[in-house]
């Protein structure tokens, strides 16, 4: 295989793995915040999502 194809495949693999890592990290961040808000309000996560993140009670 030529040098170009090897470098190209390596770059594609690196970008794909970085994309997966970023998505997993964003999921942890979002669901951590939702779980924290639900715990503080004494509600289920489903109820917090239904109300919305930026209502008056969750900001204060």
Backbone as ProteinMPNN parsed JSONL, in Angstrom:
{"seq_chain_A": "XXXXXXXXXXXXXXXXXXXXXXXXXXXXXXXXXXXXXXXXXXXXXXXXXXXXXXXXXXXX", "coords_chain_A": {"N_chain_A": [[0.844, -1.181, 0.0], [0.366, 2.252, -0.602], [2.119, 5.082, 0.826], [0.444, 7.299, 1.214], [-2.142, 6.22, 1.416], [-1.948, 4.727, 3.778], [-1.422, 6.74, 5.701], [-3.722, 8.239, 5.374], [-5.751, 6.402, 6.156], [-5.028, 6.067, 8.844], [-5.493, 8.646, 9.84], [-8.266, 8.884, 9.419], [-9.217, 6.885, 11.127], [-8.342, 7.918, 13.592], [-9.818, 10.313, 13.758], [-12.408, 9.295, 13.826], [-12.358, 7.838, 16.269], [-11.882, 9.931, 18.075], [-14.248, 11.346, 17.714], [-16.151, 9.551, 18.736], [-15.297, 9.462, 21.428], [-15.775, 12.14, 22.16], [-18.578, 12.268, 21.931], [-19.379, 10.433, 23.912], [-18.338, 11.677, 26.187], [-19.838, 14.072, 26.167], [-22.383, 12.99, 26.587], [-22.096, 11.949, 29.202], [-21.742, 14.377, 30.566], [-24.174, 15.77, 30.105], [-26.148, 14.0, 31.16], [-25.256, 13.806, 33.75], [-25.735, 16.372, 34.741], [-28.532, 16.459, 34.454], [-29.251, 14.382, 36.227], [-28.283, 15.437, 38.628], [-29.893, 17.743, 38.921], [-32.409, 16.485, 39.099], [-32.087, 15.03, 41.445], [-31.724, 17.094, 43.355], [-34.209, 18.345, 43.23], [-35.862, 16.348, 43.988], [-37.194, 14.692, 42.195], [-38.023, 12.524, 39.378], [-35.778, 11.876, 36.633], [-37.085, 11.973, 34.214], [-39.245, 13.703, 34.726], [-37.895, 16.104, 35.199], [-36.774, 16.584, 32.705], [-39.096, 16.908, 31.229], [-40.114, 19.302, 32.274], [-38.146, 21.133, 31.579], [-34.849, 22.567, 31.399], [-34.228, 25.158, 32.171], [-36.044, 26.371, 33.973], [-37.501, 28.422, 36.561], [-37.204, 27.293, 39.151], [-35.109, 25.423, 38.972], [-32.868, 26.908, 38.402], [-32.392, 28.569, 40.553]], "CA_chain_A": [[0.0, 0.0, 0.0], [1.165, 3.474, -0.678], [2.234, 5.864, 2.064], [-0.72, 8.177, 1.311], [-3.305, 5.455, 1.885], [-1.709, 4.374, 5.171], [-1.598, 7.958, 6.495], [-5.133, 8.609, 5.285], [-6.512, 5.474, 6.999], [-4.721, 6.377, 10.232], [-6.192, 9.885, 10.187], [-9.701, 8.595, 9.473], [-9.442, 6.134, 12.354], [-8.157, 8.836, 14.727], [-10.958, 11.235, 13.806], [-13.568, 8.514, 14.272], [-12.24, 7.56, 17.707], [-12.079, 11.196, 18.792], [-15.676, 11.664, 17.646], [-16.828, 8.682, 19.698], [-14.933, 9.936, 22.759], [-16.476, 13.398, 22.398], [-19.998, 11.971, 22.14], [-19.537, 9.794, 25.22], [-18.084, 12.715, 27.188], [-21.003, 14.962, 26.181], [-23.47, 12.252, 27.221], [-21.859, 11.956, 30.645], [-21.958, 15.725, 31.096], [-25.597, 16.105, 30.064], [-26.927, 13.185, 32.084], [-24.843, 14.155, 35.116], [-26.476, 17.587, 35.102], [-29.938, 16.088, 34.637], [-29.357, 13.612, 37.462], [-28.075, 16.359, 39.747], [-31.113, 18.548, 39.06], [-33.492, 15.619, 39.567], [-31.813, 14.706, 42.85], [-31.975, 18.289, 44.168], [-35.63, 18.65, 43.24], [-36.594, 15.186, 44.489], [-38.047, 14.201, 41.111], [-37.387, 11.64, 38.409], [-35.125, 12.569, 35.52], [-38.111, 12.179, 33.19], [-40.001, 14.903, 35.078], [-37.021, 17.271, 35.01], [-36.663, 16.819, 31.261], [-40.387, 17.408, 30.753], [-40.247, 20.706, 32.695], [-37.15, 21.968, 30.935], [-33.697, 22.797, 32.25], [-34.052, 26.539, 32.601], [-37.175, 26.974, 34.662], [-37.084, 29.25, 37.704], [-36.849, 26.491, 40.312], [-33.842, 24.712, 38.818], [-31.771, 27.867, 38.311], [-32.144, 29.13, 41.881]], "C_chain_A": [[0.882, 1.234, 0.0], [1.139, 4.22, 0.653], [1.005, 6.744, 2.278], [-1.917, 7.436, 1.879], [-3.146, 5.103, 3.354], [-1.943, 5.581, 6.076], [-3.063, 8.362, 6.522], [-5.985, 7.709, 6.184], [-6.267, 5.749, 8.47], [-5.462, 7.626, 10.682], [-7.697, 9.67, 10.312], [-10.04, 7.845, 10.756], [-9.321, 7.041, 13.58], [-9.338, 9.783, 14.86], [-12.21, 10.504, 14.288], [-13.529, 8.219, 15.762], [-12.415, 8.823, 18.543], [-13.542, 11.612, 18.806], [-16.465, 10.82, 18.65], [-16.546, 9.148, 21.12], [-15.671, 11.221, 23.113], [-17.954, 13.167, 22.669], [-20.241, 11.344, 23.508], [-19.331, 10.822, 26.337], [-19.266, 13.682, 27.299], [-22.196, 14.269, 26.839], [-23.319, 12.205, 28.731], [-22.156, 13.322, 31.24], [-23.449, 16.046, 31.17], [-26.385, 15.308, 31.101], [-26.486, 13.376, 33.527], [-25.599, 15.382, 35.602], [-27.949, 17.263, 35.335], [-30.144, 15.296, 35.923], [-29.197, 14.484, 38.694], [-29.321, 17.207, 39.99], [-32.267, 17.708, 39.596], [-33.303, 15.28, 41.041], [-32.123, 15.893, 43.756], [-33.463, 18.605, 44.279], [-36.472, 17.499, 43.778], [-37.545, 14.61, 43.464], [-37.291, 13.172, 40.286], [-36.758, 12.467, 37.296], [-36.141, 12.876, 34.424], [-38.913, 13.453, 33.467], [-39.172, 16.175, 34.891], [-36.891, 17.604, 33.535], [-37.954, 17.397, 30.716], [-40.581, 18.883, 31.096], [-39.31, 21.626, 31.929], [-36.027, 22.297, 31.914], [-33.665, 24.184, 32.844], [-35.339, 27.152, 33.162], [-36.669, 27.668, 35.925], [-36.576, 28.419, 38.886], [-35.483, 25.838, 40.186], [-32.659, 25.668, 38.761], [-31.402, 28.397, 39.689], [-31.577, 28.089, 42.812]], "O_chain_A": [[1.99, 1.239, 0.535], [0.256, 4.014, 1.485], [0.567, 6.917, 3.416], [-2.629, 7.965, 2.732], [-4.117, 5.173, 4.108], [-2.595, 5.455, 7.113], [-3.585, 8.775, 7.558], [-6.854, 8.206, 6.901], [-7.198, 5.675, 9.272], [-6.001, 7.662, 11.788], [-8.33, 10.218, 11.214], [-11.045, 8.143, 11.4], [-10.122, 6.933, 14.508], [-9.81, 10.028, 15.971], [-12.983, 11.049, 15.076], [-14.546, 8.334, 16.447], [-13.034, 8.781, 19.606], [-14.025, 12.167, 19.794], [-17.351, 11.334, 19.333], [-17.465, 9.222, 21.936], [-16.14, 11.377, 24.241], [-18.525, 13.809, 23.55], [-21.208, 11.691, 24.187], [-20.072, 10.829, 27.32], [-19.649, 14.068, 28.403], [-22.945, 14.908, 27.577], [-24.29, 12.398, 29.463], [-22.76, 13.414, 32.309], [-23.929, 16.541, 32.191], [-27.195, 15.873, 31.836], [-27.27, 13.13, 34.444], [-26.051, 15.425, 36.746], [-28.546, 17.738, 36.301], [-31.121, 15.525, 36.636], [-29.894, 14.294, 39.69], [-29.752, 17.371, 41.131], [-33.022, 18.167, 40.454], [-34.273, 15.25, 41.799], [-32.724, 15.718, 44.816], [-33.92, 19.083, 45.317], [-37.671, 17.662, 44.0], [-38.6, 14.089, 43.826], [-36.09, 12.969, 40.463], [-37.154, 13.606, 37.048], [-36.064, 13.921, 33.778], [-39.226, 14.2, 32.54], [-39.699, 17.205, 34.47], [-36.897, 18.776, 33.157], [-37.932, 18.27, 29.848], [-41.149, 19.634, 30.303], [-39.652, 22.778, 31.661], [-36.24, 22.303, 33.126], [-33.12, 24.37, 33.931], [-35.677, 28.298, 32.865], [-35.508, 27.499, 36.3], [-35.615, 28.81, 39.547], [-34.766, 25.707, 41.179], [-31.536, 25.257, 39.052], [-30.228, 28.646, 39.964], [-31.306, 28.384, 43.976]]}, "name": "protein", "num_of_chains": 1, "seq": "XXXXXXXXXXXXXXXXXXXXXXXXXXXXXXXXXXXXXXXXXXXXXXXXXXXXXXXXXXXX"}
